[in-house]
Amino acid sequence: MFKRYPYTIGLTAVVSFICCIAWLLTHEACMHPLGNGLAAWWAFIVVPTLFIAIAEEAGDEA
């Protein structure tokens, strides 16, 4: 899945991770519970899973 554009996908994941962390640090959880939940889910579940998948796929090539 990541063989064509691993650096682009990785860079997009890093940028989205930074945006999610910025959102979590600047918005109160009681006022934006759904937004904070989605940002936390993306930053702490999805992005690490993407990095693991990219690393495993890159390991197959070497």
Rosetta blueprint (number, residue, H / E / L):
1 M L
2 F L
3 K L
4 R L
5 Y L
6 P H
7 Y H
8 T H
9 I H
10 G H
11 L H
12 T H
13 A H
14 V H
15 V H
16 S H
17 F H
18 I H
19 C H
20 C H
21 I H
22 A H
23 W H
24 L H
25 L H
26 T H
27 H L
28 E L
29 A L
30 C L
31 M L
32 H L
33 P H
34 L H
35 G H
36 N H
37 G H
38 L H
39 A H
40 A H
41 W H
42 W H
43 A H
44 F H
45 I H
46 V H
47 V H
48 P H
49 T H
50 L H
51 F H
52 I H
53 A H
54 I H
55 A H
56 E H
57 E H
58 A H
59 G H
60 D H
61 E H
62 A L
